[in-house]
Amino acid sequence: MLVWKRHKKTGTRKGNTAHRVRRIHFRQEKGVSMISQKRFINNLPFALVFLLYFTCPVNSQWVQTSGPSRWTTTCVRALIASETNLFAGTEGSGVYLSTNNGTSWTAVNNGLTNTQVYSLAASGTNLFAGTSGGVYHSTNNGASWLTFATTGLTNPYVWSLAVLDTNLFAGTGGGVFLSTDNGVSWAEVNMGLTNTQVYSLTVSGTNLFAGTTGGVFLSTDNGASWTAVNTGLTNTQVYSLAISGTNLFAGTTGGVFLSTNNGASWTAVSVGLASACVQSFAVFGTNLFAGTTGGVFLSTDNGTSWTAVNTALTNTQVYSLVVSGTNLFAGTSGGVFLSTNNGASWTAVNIGLANPWVYSLAVSGTNLFAGTIGGIWGTTGGVFLSTDNGTSWTTVNTGLTNTQVYSLAVSGTNLFAGTDGGGVFLSTNNGASWTAVNTGLTSTDVYSLAVSDTNLFAGTSGGAFLSTNNGASWTAFNTGLPGNPGSVYSLAVSGTNIFAGTFFGVFLSTNNGISWTPNIAKGSEISLAVSDTNLFAGTGGGVFLSTDNGVSWEEVNTGLTNTYIYSLAVSGTNLFAGTEHGVFLFTNNDTSWTTVNTGLTNTRVYSLAFSGMNLFAGTTCGVWKRPIDEMIAIEKPATITFSENKLEQNYPSPFHLSTSFNSYQSKRFFSPLFQ
């Protein structure tokens, strides 16, 4: 069996102590063992023998698989035209470039380590992207990006960007910031800005306007001071601003307002505007377009009257609008649409702009399954199957009436899918068809699944449930679980012990869930993984290890530069962690974690899974893969035989999921974004 021994920096310690772990060692003993992980790969009775040898790969990296893709489109938060280039900023998939009016798109994310893009701005050859992690700068049309220490940018959520001469302004969740050196350094410019949630910025001559959740503010001195200009603005939730000649328009949650005197006074101009929440504007000659939660509207008389122009606009959640030549583009929660006739009709232009959010992964033999939600706003998702290590994918959703898939688990020839609000579905033919199996399952938000022998456990928003007949019926087992009961985000099985990760920590059951005992780690338990007698908990505060079934925990975070852990996976003596900023590796030869992210341009890793000699990572931009031996250097040969493999599934919080595989378990979580 594999024995994990803990060593303090100054010497070796034996026994179960509660000191910080500086190093994890593994010792191979005679006999065979297996790694049970969260996501369950039911008792695969095979014996794999790996001959591990020293290797130090050069120029190795992650490679994006061919999907899942094309079946879903990306949520486009920002659009900008720069000469003949059209850029799209997306939620979770970074920046895309089109050089042919949207006919095709290419991801341009090299160096863009944060792919939650809310705003874009261009100034000459400079392109700026505002993300949930600060501002990024490109001088070569997105081919590469740089981010600086964001000195002075104390709030990283950049909802809006504006350029005024050589000044770059960022509207954030903490007010307005100014950079005079292309984002290298920033200064807060909030004097007089009594509301600092800045969703929109626009420039008119030397005037800078800021739209906030407390109305419109004006600065005439590059942000050094601000004045509220809200007379007549009866709705002060301002999400968008636009200039047309001497007219200033404000888009609010209560329609459009017009000012002809730089905001000194406002008049409501919303006649015919059936959707009141206005998220974007575009000006094209005498035409004013408004992007709303109900599609695009056109006014030819400065907002006096409006007409819906939504023919063939199949997604009407419009976040961004931009004009390029005679073309009008709309960025929606379902991708980009193009109109060449002032909105009279629209065509989807999304080739290449498609990557679902992969919340869970599971392996069954040579089959790799990906559970997705198809994009943050619920575009087409479901389960995808690859039989060739991710080279190609096929949708397998027949009968799967809820395609928001948070968790997957395999038990023999049965494949289970836990969904958001649809409960559990069962497939007995590798996903070719599905049947809902929810009798007795009173909570249908299923965040995690785990298999223990003939028992199937489901972690839900209403506690833990057990089925002993492949989901045909369920029984709630929540005695001792907190929250009356609360959400169970992750599950892991170790022998006769079942662990549940909750917002209140880890809980243990030794009697198939009939009762639970608290085994608190630190923070909300998003993911759990088991390796022999070792229990790992991935939390919002890093990774914790217990060698005594959760009685005591030790922090193992040295070198872990990002401590929000979405997923965990174990392969032999190697522990992988999927985080907000990529994949980290801890091996038996290291005293700290090491990043293994080369080539991984989308670094929010929600799920991990092993298949053959590859590690697969589920991200907000599809599935990526990398050979395990590229990431691991073993000092001396060791033969490891796996005689049993189990995996269970975990789930992330509010909008997260979990994953399970062959000898590994993972779980992940998703954070809702602005508006």
C-alpha positions in Angstrom: 0.0 0.0 0.0 1.0 3.6 -0.3 1.9 5.3 2.9 2.0 9.1 3.2 4.5 10.2 5.9 4.6 13.7 7.1 7.9 15.4 7.8 8.5 18.7 9.5 11.1 21.0 8.1 13.4 20.3 11.0 12.9 16.6 11.2 10.6 13.6 10.9 7.5 13.3 13.0 5.5 10.2 13.5 1.9 9.9 14.6 -1.1 12.2 14.1 0.0 15.6 15.1 -1.5 18.9 14.2 1.5 20.8 12.9 1.7 22.5 9.5 2.8 20.1 6.9 6.0 21.1 5.1 6.4 18.0 3.1 4.6 14.9 2.0 6.5 11.6 1.4 5.2 8.4 0.0 6.5 4.9 0.8 5.7 1.9 -1.4 5.1 -1.2 0.6 4.5 -4.7 -0.5 1.0 -5.3 -1.6 -1.4 -3.5 -3.8 -3.6 -0.5 -3.2 -5.8 1.9 -5.1 -6.6 5.5 -4.9 -10.3 6.3 -4.2 -11.3 9.7 -5.2 -14.3 11.8 -5.0 -15.7 11.1 -8.3 -16.3 7.5 -8.4 -15.1 5.1 -11.1 -16.8 2.2 -9.8 -14.5 -0.6 -8.7 -12.7 -1.0 -12.0 -11.1 -4.4 -11.4 -8.0 -4.0 -13.5 -4.4 -4.2 -12.6 -2.3 -1.4 -14.1 1.3 -1.5 -13.6 3.3 1.7 -14.2 7.0 1.8 -14.4 7.8 5.3 -13.2 11.2 6.6 -14.2 13.0 9.9 -13.9 12.0 12.4 -16.6 12.5 16.1 -17.1 10.4 17.1 -20.2 11.3 20.1 -22.2 8.7 22.4 -23.9 5.8 20.2 -22.8 2.4 21.8 -22.3 -1.3 21.5 -22.1 -3.3 21.1 -25.3 -6.9 22.0 -25.8 -9.1 19.1 -27.0 -11.6 19.7 -29.7 -14.4 20.3 -27.3 -16.8 20.0 -26.0 -17.6 22.8 -28.4 -19.7 24.0 -31.3 -22.8 23.0 -29.4 -22.7 26.0 -27.2 -21.8 29.7 -27.5 -20.0 32.0 -25.3 -21.4 34.8 -23.2 -20.0 38.0 -24.8 -19.7 40.9 -22.3 -17.7 43.4 -24.4 -17.2 44.2 -28.1 -14.9 46.6 -29.7 -13.9 47.4 -33.3 -10.3 48.6 -34.0 -9.7 49.3 -37.7 -10.6 46.0 -39.5 -10.4 43.9 -36.3 -13.3 43.0 -34.1 -12.6 41.9 -30.6 -15.1 40.0 -28.2 -14.5 39.9 -24.5 -16.2 36.9 -22.9 -17.0 35.4 -19.5 -14.6 32.7 -18.9 -13.2 32.2 -22.4 -11.1 35.3 -22.7 -10.8 37.5 -25.8 -11.6 36.5 -29.3 -10.5 38.2 -32.6 -12.3 38.3 -35.9 -10.7 39.8 -39.0 -13.6 39.0 -41.3 -16.6 40.7 -39.7 -17.4 37.8 -37.4 -17.4 35.1 -40.0 -14.9 33.3 -37.9 -13.2 33.8 -34.6 -9.8 33.0 -33.0 -9.0 33.0 -29.3 -6.2 35.4 -28.5 -5.4 34.7 -24.9 -1.7 34.1 -24.6 -0.7 35.7 -21.3 -4.3 36.5 -20.4 -4.3 34.6 -17.1 -7.8 35.9 -16.1 -10.4 35.1 -18.8 -13.4 36.8 -17.1 -13.4 39.8 -19.5 -16.0 42.5 -18.8 -14.6 45.5 -20.8 -12.4 46.3 -23.7 -10.8 49.6 -24.9 -8.5 50.5 -27.8 -6.1 53.4 -28.2 -3.9 53.4 -31.3 -2.0 50.1 -31.2 -2.9 49.5 -27.6 -5.7 47.1 -26.6 -6.9 46.9 -23.0 -9.0 44.2 -21.4 -10.8 44.7 -18.0 -11.2 41.5 -16.1 -12.1 40.3 -12.7 -8.4 40.3 -12.0 -7.4 43.8 -13.2 -6.4 45.2 -16.5 -4.4 43.5 -19.3 -2.5 45.2 -22.1 -1.7 44.0 -25.6 0.2 45.9 -28.3 -0.2 43.2 -31.0 -3.9 42.7 -31.4 -4.2 40.2 -28.6 -1.4 37.9 -29.8 0.1 38.3 -26.4 -1.0 40.1 -23.2 0.8 41.7 -20.3 -0.5 42.4 -16.8 1.4 44.4 -14.3 1.4 44.4 -10.5 -1.7 46.6 -10.8 0.0 49.1 -8.4 -2.7 51.3 -7.0 -5.6 49.3 -8.6 -7.0 48.3 -5.2 -10.2 46.8 -6.8 -9.6 44.2 -9.5 -13.1 44.0 -10.9 -13.0 46.3 -13.9 -16.5 46.7 -15.3 -15.6 49.6 -17.7 -12.7 51.2 -19.5 -12.3 54.6 -21.2 -9.5 56.4 -23.0 -9.1 60.2 -22.9 -5.9 61.4 -24.7 -3.1 59.6 -23.0 -5.2 58.7 -19.9 -6.7 55.3 -19.3 -9.6 55.1 -16.9 -10.9 52.0 -15.2 -14.4 51.8 -13.7 -14.4 49.2 -11.0 -16.3 48.0 -8.0 -14.3 50.4 -5.9 -14.6 53.6 -8.0 -12.5 55.1 -10.9 -8.8 54.6 -11.3 -6.4 56.5 -13.6 -3.3 55.3 -15.4 -1.1 57.5 -17.4 1.4 54.8 -18.4 -0.8 52.2 -20.2 -1.8 50.4 -17.0 1.7 50.0 -15.4 0.5 52.0 -12.4 -2.8 53.4 -11.2 -4.1 56.1 -9.0 -7.5 56.3 -7.4 -9.5 59.3 -8.6 -12.7 59.2 -6.5 -13.1 62.6 -4.9 -16.8 63.5 -5.0 -17.7 60.1 -6.4 -20.2 59.1 -3.7 -21.1 55.8 -5.4 -18.1 53.7 -6.4 -19.8 50.8 -8.3 -18.9 52.1 -11.7 -20.4 50.1 -14.5 -19.9 52.5 -17.4 -17.6 55.3 -18.5 -17.8 57.6 -21.6 -15.9 60.6 -22.9 -17.2 63.7 -24.5 -14.5 66.2 -25.3 -12.8 66.9 -22.0 -15.7 65.6 -20.0 -15.6 62.2 -18.4 -18.9 60.6 -17.3 -19.3 57.7 -15.0 -22.5 55.6 -14.7 -22.9 54.1 -11.3 -25.6 52.4 -9.2 -26.1 55.9 -7.7 -26.6 57.8 -10.9 -24.3 59.7 -13.3 -21.2 61.7 -12.2 -19.2 64.2 -14.3 -15.5 65.1 -14.1 -13.9 67.9 -16.1 -10.4 67.4 -14.7 -9.4 63.9 -15.6 -11.2 62.4 -12.6 -9.5 64.6 -10.0 -13.0 65.6 -8.8 -16.5 64.5 -9.5 -20.0 66.0 -9.4 -23.3 64.2 -9.4 -25.5 65.2 -12.4 -28.8 63.5 -11.7 -31.5 66.1 -11.9 -34.5 64.4 -13.6 -32.8 61.0 -13.5 -35.5 59.1 -11.7 -33.7 55.8 -12.1 -30.1 55.9 -10.8 -29.1 52.3 -11.7 -27.0 53.3 -14.7 -25.4 50.4 -16.6 -24.6 52.2 -19.9 -23.8 55.6 -21.3 -23.5 56.9 -24.9 -22.7 60.2 -26.7 -24.4 61.2 -29.9 -23.4 64.8 -30.9 -24.4 67.0 -28.0 -26.7 64.4 -26.6 -25.8 62.2 -23.6 -27.8 59.0 -23.1 -28.0 56.9 -19.9 -29.2 53.3 -20.0 -30.8 52.3 -16.7 -32.9 49.5 -15.2 -35.8 51.8 -15.8 -35.2 52.7 -19.5 -33.3 55.4 -21.3 -32.7 59.0 -20.2 -31.5 61.9 -22.4 -29.5 65.0 -21.4 -28.7 67.8 -23.8 -26.6 69.8 -21.3 -23.9 67.4 -20.1 -26.1 65.9 -17.4 -27.3 69.1 -15.8 -30.9 67.8 -16.4 -32.4 64.6 -17.7 -35.6 63.5 -19.5 -37.0 60.0 -19.8 -37.1 58.8 -23.5 -38.4 55.3 -23.4 -41.6 55.3 -25.5 -41.8 51.9 -27.2 -38.9 50.4 -25.2 -40.6 47.2 -24.1 -37.6 46.0 -22.2 -36.6 48.6 -19.5 -33.1 47.3 -18.5 -30.7 48.9 -20.9 -27.2 47.4 -20.8 -25.5 48.9 -23.9 -25.7 51.5 -26.6 -24.4 52.0 -30.2 -24.6 55.1 -32.3 -24.7 54.7 -36.1 -25.3 58.1 -37.9 -28.7 59.3 -36.8 -29.6 55.8 -35.5 -29.4 55.0 -31.8 -29.4 51.3 -30.8 -30.1 50.1 -27.3 -29.1 46.6 -26.1 -31.4 45.3 -23.4 -32.4 42.2 -21.5 -35.2 41.8 -24.2 -33.2 42.4 -27.4 -32.2 45.3 -29.5 -34.2 48.5 -30.0 -33.8 51.3 -32.5 -34.5 55.0 -32.2 -34.2 57.4 -35.2 -35.3 60.5 -33.2 -32.9 60.7 -30.3 -34.9 58.3 -28.1 -38.3 59.9 -28.5 -39.6 56.6 -29.8 -38.2 53.1 -30.0 -38.8 50.0 -32.2 -37.8 46.5 -31.5 -35.4 45.1 -34.2 -34.9 41.5 -33.2 -35.8 39.4 -36.2 -33.6 36.2 -36.0 -31.9 37.5 -32.9 -32.3 34.2 -31.1 -30.6 35.3 -27.9 -32.0 38.6 -26.6 -29.8 39.1 -23.5 -27.7 41.8 -25.2 -24.7 43.0 -23.2 -22.7 44.8 -25.8 -23.2 46.6 -29.2 -20.6 47.9 -31.6 -20.6 49.4 -35.1 -17.9 48.5 -37.6 -18.3 50.1 -41.0 -21.8 49.4 -42.1 -22.1 46.4 -39.8 -23.8 46.3 -36.4 -22.7 43.6 -33.9 -24.5 42.4 -30.8 -22.8 40.5 -28.0 -25.2 38.3 -26.1 -25.3 35.5 -23.6 -25.4 33.2 -26.6 -22.6 34.6 -28.7 -22.3 37.4 -31.4 -24.9 38.4 -33.9 -24.5 40.5 -37.0 -26.9 42.9 -38.8 -26.1 44.6 -42.1 -29.4 46.4 -42.3 -29.7 48.5 -39.1 -31.1 45.6 -37.1 -33.9 44.7 -39.5 -32.5 41.1 -39.4 -29.7 39.3 -37.6 -27.3 36.4 -38.3 -25.4 34.4 -35.7 -21.6 34.7 -36.4 -20.1 32.3 -33.9 -17.8 30.0 -35.7 -14.9 29.4 -33.4 -16.6 31.2 -30.6 -17.9 28.2 -28.7 -16.7 26.6 -25.4 -18.9 25.2 -22.7 -18.2 25.3 -19.0 -17.1 21.8 -18.0 -18.1 21.2 -14.4 -17.5 17.5 -14.2 -15.5 14.7 -15.8 -15.8 10.9 -15.5 -14.0 8.0 -17.1 -15.4 4.6 -17.8 -13.0 2.3 -19.6 -11.9 4.1 -22.8 -14.8 6.5 -22.6 -14.4 10.1 -21.3 -17.5 12.0 -20.3 -17.8 15.7 -19.7 -20.7 17.2 -17.8 -21.3 20.8 -18.8 -23.7 23.7 -18.3 -22.8 25.0 -21.8 -22.1 28.5 -20.7 -22.8 30.5 -17.6 -26.2 31.7 -18.7 -27.6 28.2 -19.4 -27.1 27.8 -23.2 -27.1 24.3 -24.5 -25.1 22.0 -22.2 -25.5 18.4 -21.0 -23.2 15.4 -21.3 -20.5 14.9 -24.0 -18.7 11.7 -24.9 -15.2 11.2 -26.3 -13.9 7.8 -27.2 -10.5 9.0 -28.5 -9.0 11.0 -25.6 -10.7 14.2 -26.5 -9.9 14.3 -30.2 -13.6 14.4 -30.9 -16.8 14.8 -28.9 -20.4 13.7 -29.3 -23.4 15.0 -27.4 -25.2 12.2 -25.5 -28.3 14.0 -24.2 -31.3 11.9 -25.4 -33.8 11.9 -22.4 -31.6 14.2 -20.4 -34.3 16.8 -19.9 -32.1 19.0 -17.7 -28.7 19.8 -19.4 -27.1 21.7 -16.5 -24.9 18.9 -15.3 -23.0 19.5 -12.1 -21.8 16.0 -11.4 -21.1 12.6 -12.9 -20.4 9.1 -11.4 -19.8 5.7 -12.9 -20.9 2.4 -11.2 -20.2 -0.6 -13.3 -22.1 -0.1 -16.6 -24.3 2.6 -15.1 -23.5 6.3 -15.6 -25.2 8.9 -13.3 -25.6 12.6 -13.9 -26.5 15.1 -11.2 -28.1 18.2 -12.5 -29.2 21.7 -11.4 -32.9 21.4 -10.5 -33.5 18.2 -12.4 -32.2 15.7 -10.0 -30.3 12.5 -11.0 -30.4 10.8 -14.4 -29.3 7.3 -15.2 -27.8 5.9 -18.4 -27.1 2.2 -18.9 -25.7 2.6 -22.4 -22.9 5.2 -22.2 -25.2 8.2 -22.5 -27.1 7.1 -25.6 -30.3 7.5 -23.5 -31.1 8.8 -20.1 -33.9 8.2 -17.5 -34.7 10.4 -14.5 -34.4 8.5 -11.2 -35.7 10.8 -8.6 -38.2 9.0 -6.4 -37.7 10.3 -2.9 -35.1 12.8 -3.9 -36.8 15.9 -2.5 -33.8 18.2 -3.3 -33.0 18.2 -7.0 -29.9 20.4 -7.1 -27.3 17.6 -7.2 -23.8 19.0 -6.6 -22.0 15.7 -6.0 -22.3 12.0 -6.5 -20.3 9.1 -4.9 -20.5 5.3 -5.2 -19.6 2.9 -2.4 -20.2 -0.8 -3.4 -23.9 -0.9 -4.2 -24.7 2.4 -2.5 -25.1 5.6 -4.5 -24.9 8.9 -2.5 -26.0 12.3 -3.7 -24.9 15.6 -2.2 -27.6 18.2 -2.8 -28.7 21.7 -1.8 -30.8 19.9 0.8 -28.3 17.5 2.3 -27.3 13.9 1.6 -29.4 11.2 0.0 -28.8 7.4 -0.4 -30.0 5.0 -3.0 -29.3 1.3 -2.8 -31.0 0.4 -6.1 -29.3 2.5 -8.7 -31.4 5.6 -8.1 -34.8 3.9 -8.4 -35.6 5.3 -4.9 -33.8 7.7 -2.5 -33.8 8.2 1.3 -32.5 11.4 3.0 -29.8 10.7 5.6 -29.0 14.1 7.3 -28.8 13.5 11.0 -25.9 15.6 12.3 -25.5 17.6 9.1 -25.6 21.4 9.6 -28.0 23.9 8.0 -31.2 22.0 8.5 -29.7 20.5 6.3 -27.4 22.6 4.2 -25.7 22.0 0.9 -23.3 19.1 0.4 -20.8 20.2 -2.2 -18.6 17.2 -2.3 -18.5 13.5 -1.3 -15.7 11.0 -0.9 -15.6 7.3 0.1 -12.8 5.6 2.0 -13.6 2.0 2.9 -16.6 2.2 5.2 -16.2 5.9 5.8 -18.1 8.5 3.9 -17.0 12.1 4.0 -19.3 15.1 3.1 -17.9 18.5 2.3 -20.2 21.4 3.3 -20.0 25.1 3.9 -19.4 24.3 7.6 -16.5 21.9 7.0 -16.1 18.1 6.6 -18.5 15.6 8.1 -18.0 11.9 8.6 -20.4 9.0 8.5 -19.4 5.4 9.4 -22.9 4.0 8.9 -23.8 4.8 5.2 -25.0 8.3 6.1 -27.5 7.4 8.8 -25.6 9.8 11.1 -22.8 12.3 10.6 -20.1 13.7 12.9 -18.3 17.0 12.3 -14.6 16.8 11.2 -14.0 20.4 10.5 -11.1 21.5 8.2 -10.8 25.2 7.2 -13.4 27.0 5.1 -16.1 25.8 2.8 -15.2 22.3 1.5 -15.4 22.5 -2.3 -13.6 19.2 -3.1 -12.5 16.0 -1.4 -10.0 13.3 -2.4 -9.0 10.1 -0.7 -5.7 8.1 -1.1 -5.5 5.1 1.1 -5.7 6.5 4.7 -5.2 10.1 3.6 -8.1 12.5 3.2 -7.5 15.8 1.4 -9.9 18.7 1.5 -9.8 21.5 -1.1 -11.2 24.7 0.3 -11.4 28.4 -0.4 -8.3 28.6 1.8 -6.1 25.9 0.3 -5.5 22.2 0.8 -5.7 20.4 4.1 -4.6 16.8 4.9 -6.0 14.4 7.5 -4.5 11.0 8.2 -7.0 10.1 11.0 -10.4 10.3 9.2 -10.8 14.0 9.8 -10.1 14.0 13.5 -7.2 16.5 12.9 -6.1 18.5 9.9 -2.9 20.0 8.6 -2.5 22.7 6.1 -0.4 21.8 3.0 -0.2 25.1 1.1 3.5 26.0 0.7 4.0 27.2 -2.9 0.3 27.2 -3.6 0.0 30.7 -4.9 -3.8 30.4 -5.4 -5.7 28.8 -2.6 -9.2 28.6 -4.0 -9.3 24.9 -4.8 -12.0 23.7 -7.2 -10.8 20.1 -7.8 -8.3 17.5 -6.5 -6.9 14.5 -8.2 -4.4 11.8 -7.1 -2.2 9.7 -9.3 0.2 7.4 -7.5 2.2 9.6 -5.2 1.2 12.8 -7.0 -1.5 15.2 -5.9 -3.0 17.6 -8.4 -5.1 20.7 -7.5 -7.3 22.6 -10.0 -7.6 26.2 -8.9 -8.7 29.7 -10.0 -5.3 30.1 -11.6 -4.5 26.8 -13.1 -3.2 23.4 -12.0 -0.7 22.8 -9.2 1.3 19.6 -8.5 2.7 18.2 -5.2 4.9 15.1 -5.6 6.7 12.9 -3.1 10.0 14.7 -3.9 8.8 18.2 -3.3 8.5 20.4 -0.2 6.0 22.7 -1.9 3.5 22.9 -4.8 4.6 23.6 -8.3 2.5 25.2 -11.1 2.1 23.0 -14.2 0.3 25.4 -16.5 2.4 25.8 -19.6 0.0 26.1 -22.6 -3.1 26.3 -20.3 -4.6 29.7 -21.5 -7.8 29.1 -19.5 -6.7 28.7 -15.9 -10.0 28.3 -14.0 -10.0 24.6 -13.6 -13.2 23.1 -12.3 -12.6 19.4 -12.8 -9.7 17.0 -13.2 -9.7 13.4 -14.5 -7.1 10.7 -15.5 -7.6 8.6 -18.5 -4.7 6.4 -19.6 -1.5 8.4 -19.3 -3.2 11.8 -19.6 -4.6 14.3 -17.1 -7.7 16.1 -18.4 -8.8 19.5 -17.0 -12.3 20.8 -17.4 -12.4 24.6 -17.6 -14.6 27.5 -18.6 -13.2 27.0 -22.1 -13.7 23.3 -22.8 -11.5 20.3 -21.9 -7.7 20.4 -22.0 -5.2 17.4 -21.7 -1.6 16.8 -20.9 0.5 13.7 -20.5 1.1 12.9 -16.8 4.8 12.1 -17.3 5.4 15.6 -18.7 4.6 17.1 -15.4 6.2 14.6 -13.0 9.9 13.9 -12.4 10.5 10.7 -10.4 13.9 10.3 -8.9 14.1 6.5 -9.0 12.1 3.7 -10.5 9.1 2.4 -8.7 6.5 -0.1 -9.8 3.0 0.7 -8.6 0.2 -1.7 -9.2 -3.4 -0.5 -9.0 -5.8 -3.3 -8.1 -8.9 -1.2 -7.4 -10.1 2.1 -8.6 -12.9 4.2 -7.2 -14.0 7.7 -7.8 -16.6 9.9 -6.5 -18.0 13.2 -7.5 -17.9 16.6 -5.9 -19.7 19.8 -6.4 -18.7 23.4 -6.2 -20.6 26.1 -4.3 -23.4 28.3 -5.6 -22.6 27.4 -9.2 -19.9 24.9 -9.1 -19.5 21.3 -9.8 -17.3 18.3 -9.2 -15.6 15.6 -11.1 -14.5 12.1 -10.8 -12.2 9.7 -12.5 -10.2 6.8 -12.7 -8.0 7.0 -9.6 -8.8 10.5 -8.7 -11.5 12.8 -7.5 -12.3 16.3 -8.1 -14.8 18.9 -7.5 -15.3 22.5 -8.6 -17.2 25.7 -7.9 -18.4 28.6 -9.9 -18.8 32.2 -8.8 -21.6 34.2 -10.2 -20.5 37.3 -12.1 -21.7 40.9 -12.3 -25.3 41.3 -13.2 
